[in-house]
């Protein structure tokens, strides 16, 4: 049988784009080490992460983190989440909502890294201010 496509997948196909092409702008930000698109079910749809990162675990954890934070933020009556930025001692993780799931971007602390450039690329890719 035919596989159901999300609206985003149909639009991408019509524009002749792939998920990898869609992720390119985010991946080109200096300091970004990789990106994932994780479906609402926690499964990885697209992946540009380095091989040493277990994309399946990142996918499952992303869904868990995003869902838990979203519930808490809604309980605080602060609306729905668009993005979550996690700062660690080795870099940043940005989670951004998409129609079909969540965009995940990992960065390293490098001299040329700019959070503003990363957020601008994520917004451009996801189409959500």
N, C-alpha and C positions, 0 to 999 in steps of 0.2 A: 504494500500500500504506500501511498504518498505520505511523506512526513509533513506535519503542519509547520508552517514558518511563521515566525513573529512578524509584526509589521516592520520592525527594524530590518530583519533579514530580507524581506521583500524589497524594501527601499534600497538596501545595499546592493542587492542583485540587479535591480533596475539601473542603478548608477554604475554598475560594473565594479563595485568595490568588494573587498573581502574584509573579514574582521582584522586580519593582520595590517591591511592598509589603513583601516580605521584607527588602529592602535599606534601607527607610525609616529604621529605628531607627539603623542605622550612619550613614546620611547626615545624620541630625539632630544628631549629636554636633558641637558647635562646633569649627570648624577643619577638618572633613572636607570635602574638595573633590570627591570622587567615589569610586565603588566599581565593581568588576567582579566577575562570577562567570566564571571561566575553566574550561572543561571540561578533563578529563584529557588531551584531545587538543590542548590549546592554543587552541581556538576560544572566542571570547567568547559566553557564554550570555545574560548580562544586563549592562547598562552604564548607569551614571549619571555617567560621566566628562564633564568639560567637553570641548567640541568640539576645543580645541587639543591635547588629548592623543590620540595615535594608539592607539586601543584594541586594534587588531590586533597592533601591535608589543608593547604591554604584555602582551597575552595570551600571545604566543609566548615573551617573555622570562620571564614568571612561571613558565610550565611548566619552562623551562630552569633557572632559579634554584632552584625548589622541588625538582626532581628531583635536581640536583647536591648541594644541601645535605642532602637526605634520604639519599642514598647515603653521604655522608661521616659523617653522624651515626650511621647504622647501623653503619658500619665502626668507629666509636668505642664501639659497643655502648651507645648512649644511647637506644635505642628509636626509635619512629616520630615524625616531626615533627607537632606540632599547629599551631604558629604560628611565624612568623619576623617579627621586627620589625627594620626597616632605618631607621636614623636618618641623615638627610642635613642639609646646611646649610639646606635650605628646609622641612623637615618630616619626617614619618614615612611609611613604607610598611609596612602590616601585611598579611602573607599568612597565611591560615588555611585549614586543610584542611576540605573538605566531602566528602560522599559522591560528588558528581559532579565534583569538581575542587577549585578554590581560590578563596576569597574574597580580593579585593585591595581595600584601602582606602588612599587617599592623603589625607594631611593637610598643612596648612600650620602653621608656627610662628605661632600667634596668641596673644594674652594669655589668651584663655578656653579654649584647647585643654587637654584633660586626657587623658593616655594611659590612665589608669584607666577613664574613661568610654568611651573607644574600645574598649578590650579587653573591658569588660563588655558593650558592644553587640555586638561580634563574637561573644563566647561565647553570648549570647542568640540571635543569628541562626543560628549554626552548630550550636548544641546540643551543643557539645563543650567541656568544661572544659579 
